[in-house]
Amino acid sequence: MKPENFETTVEYKVYFGLFDQLTHKQEIRTADALEMVSDYIASHFSGATVYSGYGVYRHEDGSTVKEPSLIVELLDVKFDDVANMINEIKYGLNQESVLVSETETKYQFA
């Protein structure tokens, strides 16, 4: 491993909450949602990291939501492909919104 071997790319992190937008509770088990997301990634990308988390946010009306979430990290992919994934999974999980971040990063395999 050498510092000069790092490649520069964009990393996308996508945060999918697991509370249904209509019932405001978890309708799809975390394990099933993880399988859905992993299956999508396996058929559309060369790889990603997917893990469970716990999201907390406040609505404009002041109410707070705390919900189980899945986080997907993707490197060296096209934004349009990420957007397509978001739309498909957002629909499958019946989400009102999904958070995505974009960061320039360097990576290499060791």
C-alpha positions in Angstrom: 0.0 0.0 0.0 1.4 3.4 -1.0 0.0 6.9 -0.7 0.4 7.5 -4.4 -1.9 4.6 -5.2 -5.0 6.3 -3.8 -7.7 7.0 -6.4 -10.0 10.0 -6.1 -13.7 9.5 -6.4 -17.1 10.5 -5.0 -18.6 8.6 -2.1 -22.4 8.6 -1.8 -24.1 7.8 1.5 -27.8 7.1 1.4 -29.9 6.9 4.5 -33.2 5.0 4.3 -35.5 5.3 7.3 -37.7 2.2 7.9 -40.9 3.9 9.2 -43.7 3.8 6.6 -44.7 7.2 5.5 -48.4 6.5 6.1 -48.5 4.5 9.3 -45.4 6.1 10.9 -44.2 2.8 12.1 -42.0 0.0 10.8 -43.9 -2.2 8.4 -41.0 -4.0 6.9 -38.6 -5.9 9.2 -35.0 -4.6 9.2 -33.7 -7.9 8.0 -36.2 -7.9 5.0 -35.3 -4.3 4.1 -31.6 -5.2 4.3 -32.2 -8.1 1.9 -34.2 -5.8 -0.5 -31.4 -3.2 -0.5 -28.7 -5.8 -0.8 -30.4 -7.6 -3.7 -30.8 -4.2 -5.6 -27.2 -3.4 -5.0 -26.0 -6.8 -6.2 -27.9 -6.5 -9.4 -27.0 -2.8 -10.2 -23.6 -2.1 -8.7 -20.2 -3.8 -8.4 -20.5 -3.4 -4.6 -21.4 -1.3 -1.6 -21.5 -1.3 2.2 -24.9 -1.6 3.8 -25.4 -1.4 7.6 -28.1 -0.7 10.1 -28.4 2.6 12.0 -30.8 4.6 14.0 -32.0 8.0 12.6 -33.3 10.9 14.6 -34.8 14.0 13.1 -37.3 16.8 13.9 -40.2 17.8 11.7 -41.1 21.4 11.1 -44.0 21.1 13.6 -41.4 20.2 16.3 -42.2 16.5 16.6 -39.3 14.2 16.8 -38.9 10.9 15.0 -36.5 8.1 16.0 -36.4 5.2 13.6 -34.3 2.3 12.5 -32.5 3.0 9.3 -30.3 1.5 6.7 -27.2 3.3 5.4 -25.7 2.5 2.0 -22.1 3.6 1.1 -21.2 3.6 -2.6 -17.8 4.5 -4.2 -17.0 5.3 -7.8 -20.5 5.1 -9.1 -22.6 7.5 -11.3 -25.1 9.8 -9.5 -27.8 8.8 -11.9 -27.4 5.2 -10.8 -27.6 6.3 -7.2 -30.7 8.3 -7.9 -32.4 5.3 -9.6 -31.6 3.2 -6.6 -33.1 5.8 -4.2 -36.3 6.0 -6.3 -36.7 2.2 -6.4 -36.0 1.6 -2.7 -37.9 4.6 -1.6 -40.9 3.2 -3.3 -40.3 -0.3 -2.0 -40.0 1.0 1.6 -42.8 3.5 1.2 -40.6 6.4 2.3 -41.6 10.1 2.1 -37.9 11.2 1.7 -34.4 9.8 1.7 -31.2 11.6 2.7 -28.2 11.3 0.4 -24.8 12.9 0.8 -21.9 13.3 -1.6 -18.2 13.6 -0.5 -15.0 13.6 -2.5 -12.8 10.9 -1.1 -9.7 8.8 -1.9 -9.5 5.0 -1.7 -7.3 2.0 -2.6 -7.5 -1.7 -2.0 -4.9 -3.1 0.2 
